[in-house]
Amino acid sequence: MQSLSRDFSDSEYIRQMFNEMAEEYDDIRDLWYEFLFRSLDEIIVENFRSHVSGRVVLDAGCGTGKQSITFAQLGADVVGFDIADQLVRVARRQLAGHELLIADATQIPFDDG
């Protein structure tokens, strides 16, 4: 009998899965997604509003840029990366002027510090 579980440590599987939903990702109307993204925006605004203007914010796993947009609206210079190149393509349309890269979070493309 074949196992129904999937190895989510498989970077290629993760990339493909998110690339397949890139154009619809921001339109997901699942209650969990709505709660999650609304909560993240509230946390960012409440806790970082007075701390990020003029600073660089690194968004690891930036996806389509939802949280990157919130940080940019607060005045941050956003650098984001995601393993799914199609998600990054969508994010680039929404975040002109910010650096968005395709990279795996297990191999962060920046030096320490």
C-alpha positions as CSV (number, residue, x, y, z in Angstrom):
1,M,0.0,0.0,0.0
2,Q,1.4,3.4,-1.0
3,S,1.8,6.0,1.7
4,L,-0.4,9.1,1.4
5,S,2.1,11.2,3.4
6,R,4.4,13.5,1.5
7,D,8.0,14.5,2.4
8,F,7.6,18.3,2.9
9,S,11.4,18.5,3.3
10,D,11.6,17.9,-0.4
11,S,12.4,21.4,-1.7
12,E,11.5,20.5,-5.3
13,Y,8.1,19.3,-4.3
14,I,7.5,22.5,-2.2
15,R,8.6,24.7,-5.2
16,Q,6.3,22.9,-7.6
17,M,3.3,22.9,-5.2
18,F,3.5,26.6,-4.6
19,N,4.3,27.5,-8.3
20,E,1.1,25.7,-9.3
21,M,-1.0,28.0,-7.2
22,A,1.0,31.3,-7.7
23,E,-1.7,33.2,-9.7
24,E,-4.5,32.2,-7.3
25,Y,-2.6,32.3,-4.0
26,D,-3.6,35.8,-3.0
27,D,-7.3,34.9,-3.8
28,I,-7.5,31.9,-1.5
29,R,-10.7,32.4,0.6
30,D,-10.1,29.7,3.2
31,L,-10.9,31.0,6.7
32,W,-7.5,29.9,7.9
33,Y,-5.7,32.0,5.3
34,E,-7.8,35.0,6.0
35,F,-7.2,34.8,9.7
36,L,-3.5,34.1,9.3
37,F,-2.8,37.0,6.9
38,R,-5.0,39.4,8.8
39,S,-3.2,38.4,12.1
40,L,0.2,38.7,10.6
41,D,-0.6,42.2,9.2
42,E,-1.8,43.3,12.6
43,I,1.3,41.9,14.4
44,I,3.6,43.7,11.9
45,V,1.8,47.0,12.1
46,E,1.4,46.9,15.9
47,N,4.9,45.8,16.7
48,F,7.1,47.2,13.9
49,R,5.4,50.4,12.8
50,S,7.9,52.7,14.6
51,H,10.9,50.5,14.0
52,V,11.3,49.7,10.3
53,S,11.1,53.0,8.4
54,G,14.4,53.4,6.5
55,R,15.6,49.9,7.6
56,V,16.1,46.7,5.6
57,V,13.7,43.9,6.3
58,L,14.4,40.4,5.2
59,D,11.3,38.4,4.3
60,A,12.3,34.7,4.1
61,G,9.7,32.7,2.3
62,C,8.1,35.9,0.9
63,G,5.7,34.1,-1.4
64,T,3.6,36.7,-3.3
65,G,4.8,39.4,-1.0
66,K,1.8,39.9,1.4
67,Q,3.9,40.7,4.4
68,S,6.6,42.4,2.3
69,I,4.0,44.9,1.1
70,T,3.0,45.7,4.7
71,F,6.6,46.3,5.7
72,A,7.1,48.4,2.5
73,Q,4.1,50.5,3.4
74,L,5.7,51.2,6.8
75,G,8.7,52.6,5.0
76,A,11.1,49.5,5.1
77,D,13.4,48.6,2.2
78,V,12.3,45.0,1.7
79,V,14.5,42.1,0.6
80,G,12.6,38.9,0.1
81,F,13.2,35.5,-1.2
82,D,11.2,32.4,-1.8
83,I,11.8,28.9,-3.3
84,A,8.9,29.2,-5.7
85,D,9.9,31.3,-8.7
86,Q,6.3,31.9,-9.8
87,L,5.4,33.3,-6.4
88,V,8.4,35.6,-6.6
89,R,7.2,36.7,-10.1
90,V,3.8,37.7,-8.6
91,A,5.6,39.5,-5.7
92,R,7.8,41.5,-8.1
93,R,4.6,42.9,-9.8
94,Q,3.5,44.3,-6.5
95,L,6.8,45.4,-5.0
96,A,8.7,47.3,-7.7
97,G,11.8,48.8,-6.2
98,H,12.4,46.1,-3.7
99,E,14.9,43.2,-4.1
100,L,13.1,39.8,-4.5
101,L,15.1,36.7,-5.1
102,I,14.5,33.0,-5.8
103,A,16.3,31.0,-3.1
104,D,15.8,28.1,-0.7
105,A,15.4,29.1,3.0
106,T,17.7,26.1,3.8
107,Q,20.4,27.9,1.9
108,I,19.9,31.6,2.7
109,P,21.7,33.6,0.0
110,F,23.2,36.2,2.5
111,D,26.2,36.3,4.8
112,D,25.5,36.2,8.5
113,G,24.9,39.6,10.1
